[in-house]
Amino acid sequence: MPNIAIFALESTRRGALEAVARANGVFVDSAGDVAALQRLLGRQAVDLVLVDGLGAEELGVLGDQAALLIVLADEGDATDLALAGAAAVLAREASAETIGAAIALVGQGLRLLPDLALDRLRALAGIETPLYPDKAPALTPREREVLAAMADGASNKVIARRLGISFHTAKFHVASILAKLDADTRTEALARAARMGLVML
């Protein structure tokens, strides 16, 4: 189990984080200012520090020791904290379970960042943020069958014959699919469905 220290400016936060530390490792000690944290890290065997209320500038003062820190911060500060060397940056309101998961992952050598921070780091590196495909709507099994038939170019009559349903039912399913895909035409619906991975064209 990791030896965990706590840094927090407010005593109530120190107490809350201490409880998380005890649940996920061996609580070592806590500090309420940077100088005290440096002394703590210098004299104790510490694997991780749960941190609340520390900025990127103060983190920079810690040098290589910043790699031990799981920092709870506002999302807007996450990029600067990551660049300053923090092992993980979590939202200030992260649950005890989330912090516990971070302790386990950081203990395995992984780094954790919020999506916004990762996007900003990509931008700083000149890497384009990937576009995520549209979220696929929930289609019923029958609508999926109708969509597959539409992808084959089947008309409503052919769809009805193929699936053993009435022409009006086939027409109803096609209209429902267009509505769910926010499309005005079959062609537009099929193009969107292909982008979402619902059909192969």
MOTADA-V512639 format. One record per backbone hydrogen bond with DSSP energy under -0.5 kcal/mol. CO is the residue of the C=O (numbers start at 0). NH is the residue of the N-H. Records with the same first field share a line. If there is no record, write none. Layout:
CO->NH, NH
This chain:
1->3, 25
2->46, 47
3->27
4->49
5->30
6->51
9->13
10->14
11->15
12->16
13->17
14->18
15->19
16->20
17->21
18->22
19->23
20->23, 24
24->26
25->3
28->5
30->7
32->36
33->37
34->38
35->39
36->40
37->41
38->42
39->43
43->45
47->4
48->50, 69
49->6
50->71
51->8
54->58
55->59
56->60
57->61
58->61
59->62
61->64
62->65
63->66
64->67
65->68, 86
67->48
68->70, 86, 87
69->50
70->72, 89
71->52
72->91
73->76
74->77
76->80
77->81
78->82
79->83
80->85
81->84
86->111
87->70
89->72
90->93
94->98
95->99
96->100
97->101
98->102
99->103
100->104
101->105
102->106
103->107
104->107, 109
105->108
111->88
113->117
114->118
115->119
116->120
117->121
118->122
119->123
120->124
121->126
122->125
136->138
139->143
140->144
141->145
142->146
143->147
144->148
145->149
146->150
147->151
148->153
149->152
154->158
155->159
156->160
157->161
158->162
159->163, 164
165->169
166->170
167->171
168->172
169->173
170->174
171->175
172->176
173->177
174->178
175->179
176->180
177->182
178->181
184->188
185->189
186->190
187->191
188->192
189->193
190->194
191->195
192->197, 198
193->196
198->200
